[in-house]
């Protein structure tokens, strides 16, 4: 079933650490060989061995309209024929910035970068430059990329590998990063009071996606906003996952809480290597060349990525019904999952925000990284491989969100629910032996 994949993985391990270019792809928590894919269309994935899968990873979020979405492919093709890079300004960069400010009115200025990690690193530097302070607060289990400041009690791959504190991060960097449990505003207030006039920024995933999908408790984001105002601290929403996915204006729109800075990743380029950070003009104007905080990148605002992102975001902007369709499809899947788990007596908790779904095999509620880690990892591992055999590709980690694409039709939803119905009894039987 995976003969060619096995060969390619063995070859990759000779030249690439672990055979992968990102730990999240390594199948460490589910076991087995990471699948090598050849092509995709809509919500279908095709691997190098000719197997076909319904895709619930969506390239970790950005394929909200499915793979090889025709307007995006057309835009990429047309721009690539003009050039893939200039290292100089293009009108596309301004078009992108204008479009984002229309979709997210709280953002007044935007700077393009090359990844979500670069966006969060830059946002922290800007907050420090703006406030003249050094320390930041992040939330346990929230993942903001692999910048040194963020690899303290990080989520996602770090949780999967059981290495939440990465070697290579200096003690000096670590001491400037304070952590609090997600959804615990009292813990944040305590840190702010203990470090008066020292906290430059609070950064968090407003909807956590790297401990599985975990929504904010009622009043949590509002309280963080109040605390930041009280202490002169910059509030940063990392919307690399939830931005433009849960609503045109992201978490700020859904929860009616305004952040000072917001970071974006892959979805802003329709899956191309791209990122951005933006927010209040007063803060953004400390960025060079206007202000003293240096940030640059040869490929920032890359024209191919801009063309792709404009094509995708324009569609989301002019067709708000897309989000209603995504809500309906995601709700159907959630209901189907619940019915099957209930039928078979499975202990579970499901969190869902729009088209992001978190499934945890433990008693709820799951509100932070600590409660997320109570999930039955072994049950998930077995279920992942059973679903794979049924032609459904779930995120290969119990600590990642499921992403639903609007390219998914009723037949694919029904197939997924049937696949789960077929898989669960086999997992339960295997756990008895």
C-alpha positions in Angstrom: 0.0 0.0 0.0 2.9 2.4 0.8 5.8 0.8 -1.1 7.0 3.9 -2.9 6.4 6.1 0.2 8.7 3.8 2.2 11.4 4.0 -0.5 11.1 7.8 -0.7 11.3 8.2 3.1 14.3 6.0 3.4 16.0 8.1 0.7 14.9 11.4 2.4 16.4 10.3 5.7 19.9 10.2 4.1 19.8 13.9 3.2 17.2 15.5 5.5 17.1 15.4 9.3 14.5 12.8 10.2 13.5 12.7 6.5 11.2 15.7 6.9 11.4 19.4 6.8 9.0 20.0 9.6 8.6 17.8 12.8 4.8 17.9 12.4 5.1 15.7 9.4 7.2 13.0 11.0 4.3 10.7 12.3 6.1 10.6 15.7 2.9 10.4 17.7 1.0 8.0 15.4 3.9 5.8 14.2 4.6 4.5 10.8 6.0 6.2 7.7 4.9 9.8 6.8 3.0 9.7 3.5 4.5 11.3 0.5 1.9 13.1 -1.6 2.0 13.7 -5.3 -1.0 15.9 -6.1 -4.3 17.2 -4.7 -7.6 18.6 -6.0 -10.4 20.1 -4.0 -10.5 18.0 -0.8 -8.9 14.9 -2.4 -5.3 14.0 -1.7 -3.3 11.5 -3.9 -0.1 9.8 -2.6 2.8 8.5 -4.6 1.5 4.9 -4.4 -1.8 5.9 -6.0 -3.9 5.9 -2.8 -6.7 8.5 -2.5 -7.8 10.3 0.7 -10.3 12.8 1.9 -8.1 15.7 3.3 -8.7 17.1 6.8 -5.3 18.8 7.1 -5.8 21.4 4.4 -2.1 22.1 4.5 -2.6 23.0 8.2 -5.4 25.4 7.4 -4.9 27.6 4.3 -6.7 25.4 1.7 -10.1 26.7 2.8 -11.4 26.5 -0.8 -9.6 23.2 -1.5 -6.4 22.3 -3.3 -5.6 23.6 -6.8 -8.4 26.2 -6.5 -8.8 27.5 -10.0 -8.7 31.3 -9.3 -5.5 30.8 -7.3 -3.9 28.6 -10.0 -4.8 31.1 -12.7 -3.3 34.0 -10.7 -0.1 32.1 -9.9 0.4 31.1 -13.6 -0.2 34.6 -14.9 2.2 36.2 -12.4 4.9 33.5 -12.8 5.0 34.3 -16.5 5.9 37.9 -15.6 8.5 36.9 -13.0 8.6 35.0 -9.7 10.5 37.8 -7.8 11.7 41.3 -8.3 13.2 42.3 -4.9 11.5 45.6 -5.5 7.9 47.0 -4.8 4.9 45.8 -6.8 1.3 47.0 -6.9 0.3 43.6 -5.7 1.7 44.3 -2.2 -0.5 47.4 -1.9 -3.5 45.5 -3.2 -3.0 42.8 -0.6 -2.6 45.3 2.2 -5.8 47.2 1.1 -7.7 44.0 0.9 -6.7 42.8 4.4 -7.6 46.2 5.9 -11.1 45.9 4.3 -11.6 42.4 5.7 -10.1 43.3 9.1 -10.9 47.0 9.7 -8.9 47.0 13.0 -5.7 46.6 11.0 -4.5 50.0 9.8 -1.1 49.0 8.4 0.4 45.6 7.3 3.9 44.3 6.6 4.4 41.2 4.5 6.9 38.6 5.6 7.7 35.0 4.5 6.1 32.7 7.1 4.0 32.7 10.2 7.1 32.2 12.4 8.6 35.4 10.8 5.4 37.2 11.4 5.3 36.4 15.1 9.0 37.1 15.6 8.6 40.5 14.0 5.5 41.3 15.9 7.3 40.7 19.2 10.3 42.8 18.2 7.9 45.6 17.2 6.1 45.4 20.5 9.4 45.6 22.4 10.5 48.5 20.3 7.2 50.3 20.8 7.1 49.8 24.6 10.8 49.9 25.4 10.3 46.7 27.4 11.8 43.2 27.1 9.5 40.6 28.6 6.6 38.8 26.9 3.8 36.5 28.1 2.7 33.5 26.1 0.3 30.8 26.9 1.2 27.2 27.6 0.7 25.0 24.6 0.2 27.9 22.2 2.7 27.6 19.3 3.9 30.7 17.5 6.6 29.2 15.3 10.1 28.2 16.0 11.5 31.6 17.1 13.6 31.3 20.3 11.2 33.4 22.3 8.3 31.0 21.7 9.9 27.6 22.3 9.0 27.8 26.0 6.1 25.4 26.8 5.2 25.4 23.1 2.4 23.3 21.6 2.0 21.3 18.4 5.2 19.5 17.4 6.8 20.2 20.7 4.0 18.5 22.5 4.0 15.6 20.1 7.7 15.0 20.6 7.5 15.5 24.3 10.2 18.3 24.2 8.3 21.5 25.1 11.6 23.4 25.8 14.0 23.2 22.9 17.8 23.0 23.3 19.5 25.9 21.7 17.2 28.5 23.4 19.4 30.6 25.7 18.7 31.2 29.3 18.6 34.9 28.6 15.8 34.4 26.1 13.9 32.1 28.3 13.9 34.5 31.3 12.2 37.1 29.1 9.4 34.7 28.2 6.8 34.2 30.9 4.0 31.6 30.5 0.5 31.3 31.8 -2.2 28.6 31.2 -4.4 29.3 28.3 -7.9 30.6 29.3 -6.6 31.7 32.8 -6.7 35.5 32.9 -6.0 35.5 36.6 -2.6 33.9 36.0 -1.8 36.6 33.4 -2.8 39.4 35.8 -0.5 37.9 38.4 2.4 37.9 36.0 1.7 41.5 35.0 1.6 42.6 38.6 4.8 40.8 39.5 6.6 42.3 36.5 5.3 45.9 36.6 6.3 48.0 33.5 8.3 45.1 32.1 5.9 43.3 29.9 6.1 44.4 26.2 3.4 42.1 24.9 0.9 39.3 25.5 0.8 36.9 22.5 -1.7 34.1 22.2 -3.7 32.1 19.7 -7.2 33.6 20.3 -8.5 30.2 19.2 -5.8 27.7 20.1 -5.1 25.3 17.3 -1.8 23.7 18.4 -3.1 21.8 21.4 -6.0 20.7 19.3 -8.8 23.2 18.7 -9.5 25.1 22.0 -11.8 28.1 22.0 -11.4 31.0 24.5 -13.7 30.9 27.5 -16.4 33.6 27.8 -14.7 36.8 28.9 -11.1 35.6 28.6 -10.1 37.7 25.6 -12.0 40.7 26.9 -10.1 40.5 30.2 -6.8 40.2 28.4 -7.7 43.4 26.5 -8.5 45.2 29.7 -5.2 44.0 31.3 -3.2 45.2 28.4 -4.8 48.6 28.5 -4.2 48.8 32.2 -0.5 47.9 32.0 0.4 49.5 28.7 1.1 46.1 27.1 0.6 45.2 23.5 -2.0 42.5 22.8 -1.0 40.3 19.9 -3.4 37.8 18.3 -1.6 35.0 16.5 -4.1 34.2 13.8 -1.8 32.1 11.6 -4.4 29.3 11.9 -7.8 31.0 12.6 -7.3 34.2 10.6 -9.7 34.4 7.6 -10.8 30.8 8.4 -13.3 31.2 11.2 -14.6 34.5 9.8 -13.5 37.2 7.2 -12.2 39.3 10.1 -10.9 36.3 12.1 -11.1 36.0 15.9 -11.4 39.8 16.4 -14.7 39.7 14.4 -16.0 36.5 16.1 -15.3 37.6 19.7 -15.5 41.3 19.2 -12.1 42.0 20.8 -9.6 44.3 19.2 -5.9 43.3 19.2 -3.1 45.8 18.9 -1.2 43.5 16.4 -2.3 40.4 14.5 -0.1 37.9 12.7 -1.0 35.7 9.7 0.6 32.8 7.9 0.0 30.5 5.0 -3.7 31.4 4.4 -2.8 34.9 3.4 -0.9 33.4 0.4 -3.4 30.6 -0.3 -0.8 28.1 0.9 2.3 29.8 -0.5 5.2 30.4 1.9 4.1 33.8 3.2 3.1 35.6 6.4 2.2 39.1 7.6 1.8 41.2 10.7 -0.3 44.3 11.1 -2.3 46.4 13.4 -2.6 49.9 14.8 -0.7 52.5 12.7 0.8 54.1 15.8 2.6 50.8 16.6 3.3 49.7 13.0 5.0 53.1 12.3 8.0 52.0 14.6 8.9 49.6 11.8 11.7 50.6 9.4 12.1 52.5 7.2 9.6 54.8 9.0 10.8 53.9 12.5 13.8 52.4 14.3 12.7 48.7 14.5 14.4 46.8 11.7 12.7 44.2 9.7 13.3 43.1 6.1 13.2 40.2 3.7 14.3 39.8 0.1 11.2 37.7 -0.7 8.7 39.6 1.5 5.7 40.5 -0.6 6.7 38.0 -3.2 4.5 38.7 -6.3 3.5 35.1 -6.9 2.4 34.7 -3.3 0.6 38.0 -3.4 -1.3 37.1 -6.5 -2.3 33.8 -5.0 -3.4 35.4 -1.7 -5.4 38.1 -3.4 -7.2 35.6 -5.5 -8.2 33.5 -2.4 -9.0 36.4 0.0 -11.0 38.3 -2.7 -13.2 35.3 -3.0 -13.7 35.0 0.8 -14.4 38.8 0.9 -17.0 39.0 -1.8 -18.8 35.7 -0.9 -19.6 35.6 2.8 -21.9 32.7 2.2 -18.7 30.5 2.1 -18.5 30.8 5.9 -22.2 29.7 6.2 -21.5 26.7 4.0 -18.4 25.8 6.0 -20.3 26.1 9.3 -23.0 23.7 7.9 -20.5 21.1 6.7 -18.4 21.3 9.9 -21.6 20.9 12.0 -22.6 17.8 10.1 -19.2 16.3 10.7 -19.3 17.1 14.4 -22.7 15.6 14.8 -21.7 12.5 12.9 -18.6 12.1 15.1 -20.6 12.5 18.2 -23.3 10.0 17.2 -20.7 7.3 16.5 -18.7 7.9 19.6 -21.9 7.9 21.7 -23.0 4.7 20.0 -19.8 2.9 20.9 -19.4 4.3 24.4 -16.3 6.3 23.6 -15.1 8.9 26.2 -14.5 12.0 24.2 -14.7 15.8 24.0 -15.2 17.8 20.8 -14.4 21.5 20.5 -15.4 23.4 17.3 -15.0 26.9 16.1 -16.3 27.3 12.6 -14.4 24.9 10.4 -11.7 24.1 13.0 -12.5 20.9 15.0 -10.7 19.4 18.0 -11.4 15.8 19.0 -10.0 14.7 22.4 -10.4 11.2 23.8 -10.9 12.2 27.4 -13.6 13.7 29.6 -14.1 17.4 29.2 -14.0 20.2 29.3 -10.7 20.7 27.4 -9.8 24.3 27.9 -6.0 24.4 27.9 -2.8 22.4 27.1 -2.9 20.5 30.4 -6.5 19.2 29.9 -5.7 18.5 26.2 -2.9 16.2 27.2 -5.3 13.9 29.0 -6.4 12.7 25.6 -5.9 8.9 25.0 -3.0 9.2 22.6 -2.9 5.4 21.9 -6.6 5.4 20.9 -5.9 8.3 18.5 -2.9 6.5 17.1 -4.9 3.4 16.2 -7.9 5.4 14.9 -5.6 7.5 12.7 -4.3 4.4 10.9 -7.7 2.8 10.6 -9.1 6.0 9.1 -6.1 6.1 6.7 -7.0 2.6 5.5 -10.5 3.9 5.0 -9.2 6.7 2.8 -9.4 9.6 5.3 -6.3 11.7 6.1 -6.6 13.2 9.6 -3.9 15.4 11.1 -1.1 13.0 12.2 -1.1 14.2 15.8 -3.7 14.2 18.6 -2.7 17.8 19.4 -3.7 19.4 16.0 -7.0 20.8 14.8 -9.0 19.2 12.0 -9.6 21.7 9.1 -12.7 21.4 6.9 -12.5 22.7 3.3 -15.4 24.2 1.5 -14.5 21.9 -1.5 -15.9 19.1 0.6 -19.2 17.9 -0.7 -22.0 15.9 0.9 -20.6 12.6 -0.5 -17.3 13.2 1.2 -18.9 14.1 4.5 -21.0 10.9 4.3 -17.9 8.9 3.4 -16.0 10.3 6.3 -18.7 9.4 8.8 -19.0 5.9 7.3 -15.2 5.5 7.6 -15.4 6.5 11.3 -18.2 4.0 11.8 -16.1 1.3 10.3 -12.9 2.2 12.1 -14.1 2.6 15.7 -15.1 -1.0 16.3 -11.7 -2.2 14.9 -9.9 0.2 17.3 -12.0 -1.0 20.2 -11.3 -4.6 19.4 -7.6 -4.0 19.0 -7.4 -2.3 22.4 -8.9 -5.4 24.1 -6.1 -7.6 22.7 
